[in-house]
Amino acid sequence: MQLSDAKQQQTPRGRFAWREGGNPEGQPLVMIHGWPESSYCWEHVAAHLKPGFRIIAPDLRGLGDSERSPEVEHYRKQEMAQDVISLLDSLGIGNFQLVGHDWGGIVAQEVALAIPDRVRRMVIMNIAIINNLRGNQEVIEKVRSGSGAAYWYQHFMQTPGLPEAMIPGAEETWLGHFLRTWNGEPFPRDAFDEYLRTFRIPGTSGTSSNYYRTFRDDAKRWATTAGHRWPMPSMYVYGNKDKVIIPEYLNHIETCFESLRVEQVEAGHFLQEEQPAAVAGYLNDFLQAD
């Protein structure tokens, strides 16, 4: 199946873009992208998914073709989850299965916290499990014991005004650093061109940086989730060549779920574009299309 071009939907929380694919009468499957991408990141995975799903892939606030709200507070992940829920409500989506990658995986977890009765199954890819305080602390200790050089970009984006001054006009170089070096295989040209197009939308250097500027607020919230166990059947799919989401992120995650399956893919951070058939194979096996 293929995803549609981006559509626009006005919701009580703002204007959001989204793509749709599959069977309009099928099981809703909500797929949330991460940084610095858009809903297009699911295009190649969708081509390998079995029939029976109705894919709903939103563009998160500040990326893709969704609105560029400049205020930092809109980018707290709990707030971004409410954006997604508002979009789904506007589209008349009730219960659904949920997939999230990178920051989209954090937003997906916030969605599952907010409306657990509507999330039938959940898949998280290459990002922290927010209620895994023990494992996430081990990540911090591991990073502090080394140079931490891989995380330079996060500090750059948290610096007031610096991304806004330095990224415009250099979007291809900026995106290329991540999309072309964080994978083991060449990054798909069609996807790169699409992210480049949307990153050139005025304001994106700031709004995309806001994902990281809210990190401290997000971390304070996650600290309150200790002891939570996800009730819905869940799967974690991990690209095992990731340079940023290191193996320690998987430590103790089994304690955070009532039911968890863990799978690894020979890929870097952007596994859904590097190995779309392998990722889709795990999704087809775990998710319910009937």
Secondary structure, 3 states (H helix, E strand, C coil): CCECCCEEEEECCEEEEEEEEECCCCEEEEEECCCCCCHHHHHHHHCCCCCCEEEEEECCCCCCCCCCCCCHHHHCHHHHHHHHHHHHHHCCCCCEEEEEECHHHHHHHHHHHHCHHHEEEEEEECCCCCCCHHHHHHHHHHHHHCCCHHHHHHHHHHCCCHHHHHCCCCHHHHHHHHHCCCCCCCCCHHHHHHHHHHHCCCCHHHHHHHHHHCHHHHHHHHHHHCCCCECCCEEEEEECCCCCCCHHHHCCHHHHECCEEEEEECCCCCHHHHCHHHHHHHHHHHCCCC
